Amino acid sequence: GRTVLVTGVTSGIGRETARVLAARGAHVIGTGRSAETTRGVLARFGAGTTAIACELSDPASVRQAARDVAALGWPLDAVIFNAGIM
């Protein structure tokens, strides 16, 4: 029943974190570089997910992602930062 924002859900630890949280009943708001890819990954985890595009190397994208999360109107119970920038 918790809402958790997880960054970097398209691969690695971020993907596994989002999968386990969704399997345990959390609503996962997941971010990734592209909305399409992020939606595709989260769709495999069930209905309790929301995809947000966020390219961390682009400040404008980060600001837009923050606005998108805020516009959802859901209080966040946790934020898990998994995304890495090479």
PyMOL commands that set and color helices and strands:
alter all, ss='L'
color gray80, all
select helices_A, chain A and resi 12-23+35-43+59-72
alter helices_A, ss='H'
color red, helices_A
select strands_A, chain A and resi 3-6+27-32+49-53+78-80
alter strands_A, ss='S'
color yellow, strands_A
deselect
rebuild
show_as cartoon
